[in-house]
Amino acid sequence: MSSGEVSEVIRREFGISQPGVSQHLKVLRENGFATVRPEGTRRLYAVNSEPLRDIDAWLDRFRRFWTPPLEALATELARGKRERRLREAGRNGDGDAGDQVPPPRSKS
């Protein structure tokens, strides 16, 4: 993409000013994450995936430490959403009786 096209997409998506986008592109270019080639009066940018592959390979050594806890967190979040949905359905009378969580029994 041309630098103008990249700037427009980034400004629209993240609300970063054109000078801010230019500064980020410069950092990406200087650190090997982006390449730029002139074409007439335009400068065309592309992602250089090689450094990203290197980072991915480095991170792979650590994924085993955070993957199980993140999966457990995702399970708990889904459980909480389901329980909340069922409680709300029970209050509104919208859910099936089979979907509703029964109220706790009192010990008498």
C-alpha positions in Angstrom: 0.0 0.0 0.0 1.1 3.5 -0.5 2.0 5.6 2.6 -1.2 7.6 2.1 -3.4 4.5 2.0 -1.7 3.1 5.1 -2.1 6.4 6.9 -5.8 6.6 6.0 -6.5 3.0 7.2 -4.6 3.5 10.5 -6.2 6.9 11.1 -9.7 5.6 10.5 -9.1 2.4 12.6 -7.1 3.8 15.5 -7.6 7.6 15.4 -3.9 8.2 15.0 -2.9 11.4 13.2 -1.0 11.3 9.9 2.3 12.5 11.6 1.8 9.8 14.2 1.3 7.1 11.5 4.4 8.4 9.7 6.4 8.1 12.9 5.2 4.5 13.5 5.9 3.6 9.9 9.5 4.9 10.3 10.0 2.8 13.5 8.6 -0.3 11.7 10.9 0.4 8.7 14.0 1.0 10.8 13.4 -2.2 12.8 12.8 -4.4 9.8 9.1 -5.0 10.2 8.1 -3.1 7.1 9.8 -2.5 3.8 9.3 0.5 1.5 10.1 1.0 -2.1 9.6 4.1 -4.2 7.4 3.9 -7.2 7.3 7.2 -9.0 6.3 9.8 -6.5 4.7 7.2 -4.2 6.3 5.1 -1.5 4.9 1.6 -1.2 4.9 -0.2 2.1 4.8 -3.9 2.8 5.0 -6.0 5.9 8.2 -7.9 6.2 7.1 -11.2 7.8 10.5 -12.6 8.6 11.0 -10.7 11.9 7.4 -11.6 12.8 8.3 -15.3 12.2 11.4 -14.9 14.4 9.3 -13.4 17.2 6.6 -16.1 16.9 9.3 -18.8 17.2 10.8 -17.1 20.2 7.3 -16.8 21.8 6.5 -20.4 21.1 8.9 -21.4 23.9 6.6 -19.6 26.4 3.1 -20.5 25.0 3.0 -23.6 27.1 3.0 -21.5 30.3 0.2 -19.2 29.4 -2.0 -21.3 27.1 -3.6 -23.5 29.8 -4.4 -20.5 32.1 -5.8 -18.5 29.2 -8.0 -21.5 28.1 -9.2 -21.9 31.7 -10.0 -18.1 31.8 -12.0 -18.4 28.6 -14.0 -21.3 30.1 -14.8 -19.4 33.2 -15.8 -16.3 31.2 -18.1 -18.5 29.1 -19.6 -20.1 32.2 -20.2 -16.7 33.8 -21.9 -15.4 30.6 -24.1 -18.5 30.4 -25.1 -18.1 34.1 -25.8 -14.4 33.7 -27.9 -15.1 30.5 -29.9 -17.8 32.3 -30.5 -15.6 35.4 -31.7 -12.8 33.1 -33.9 -15.2 31.2 -35.4 -16.4 34.4 -36.2 -12.9 35.6 -37.7 -11.9 32.3 -39.6 -15.1 31.9 -38.0 -15.5 28.4 -36.1 -18.8 28.9 -37.2 -22.4 28.8 -37.8 -23.9 32.1 -35.1 -26.4 31.3 -32.5 -23.7 30.8 -33.1 -21.9 34.0 -31.0 -22.3 37.0 -33.2 -23.4 39.9 -33.2 -21.1 43.0 -31.1 -22.4 46.0 -33.1 -24.5 48.5 -33.5 -23.2 52.0 -32.5 -25.5 54.8 -35.5 -25.8 57.2 
